[in-house]
Every structure is written in structure tokens, then in C-alpha cells.
Amino acid sequence: EELQPYDIARIFEGLPEKHHTRFLLLLDSEQIAELI
């Protein structure tokens, strides 16, 4: 089962701010576009 954009956004929000950039680097451009 793949993570949905809502799930990814919740994970992102739950991370400390210092890890946001590293988390985004793990996603592909399509996944990032769905978050925006």
C-alpha cells in the first residue's frame, strides 16, 4: 500500500524542522507536487 499525499504531509508536519529538507530529498518531484 502506497502512502497517499495526505499521509506524507502528516509525516512531514510531525518531523522536527531540521529534518524537513532531508525528508523532501527522499521524495520524487511528482510526490512533492502533490503535497503543494
Residue, then its C-alpha position, 0 to 999 in steps of 0.5 A: e500500500e502506497l502512502q497517499p499525499y495526505d499521509i506524507a504531509r502528516i509525516f512531514e508536519g510531525l518531523p522536527e524542522k531540521h529534518h524537513t529538507r532531508f525528508l523532501l530529498l527522499l521524495d520524487s518531484e511528482q510526490i512533492a507536487e502533490l503535497i503543494 
